[in-house]
């Protein structure tokens, strides 16, 4: 019957749209795995959302700390001169502001008749009629919003909400990873200023971190050490190394004097302290080492004894 044919066509159309949306999510997910940075990812995200929906505009907005304004982080389709900030006065909430306050997905069927908000000057200027907006989550609440908007009447579906929220979640994860990477970079910069050698190695004995102090002490550069330097090259006596390694896994730390080698083959003696680093579940993750060269100190002590 005609009704059955129409139902089948509708089902096929829905499957086709869902497949397109899933492909778009996978595309952005691949970009996220390449660590292209959260700012670049947001630019890619708004382009993908606009293209997938076939709408003219898409944007990512971030809530500023004062809570009264939002900032355009990335936009697609907006005319040059789009304002960077939009005030959100009480009682006259924009779509993005309403999304942040409600912390839920918002579907805008018709801006002209929707009593929840009046829309920003930007929306009225560019003739926005319909749209969808979802929250991008942060550490302590909404970080911002992701929206798609069009100048035509359009009915956005629950599946459309799921699609946009999936893109927003990828942005949220990229933001989280960016915060972690920034914190690690700051810590690495501080560790690089230390005079002592600071080394982090994985459970497979491979070097994961090698500061400037380690470069000065041993002679291997960071690029030569990380992922390449073997403990057989670094320690004069493999038995001493493995004995200390067993203790750090048994007790959580080890400290003592141990013989090592430099890149040029010369011997040195160091005072080392190793600490076992665990992840959030308590599982061993890596070993953090602080190493001080005491070769000359021991030589001077030996000379004094002989004297």
Secondary structure, 3 states (H helix, E strand, C coil): CHHHHHHHHHHHHHHHHHHHHHHHHHHHHHHHHCCCCHHHHHHHHHHHHHHHHCCCEEEEEEECCCCCEEEEEEEECCCCCCCCEEECCCCCCCHHHHHHHHCCCEEECCCCCCCCCCCCHHHHHCCCCEEEEEEEEECCEEEEEEEEEECCCCCCCHHHHHHHHHHHHHHHHHHHHHHHHHHHHHHHHHHHCCCCEEEEEECCCCEEEECHHHHHHHCCCHHHHCCCCCHHHHECCHHHHHHHHHHHHHHCEEEEEEEEECCCCCEEEEEEEEEEEECCCCCEEEEEEEEEECHHHHHHHHHHHHC
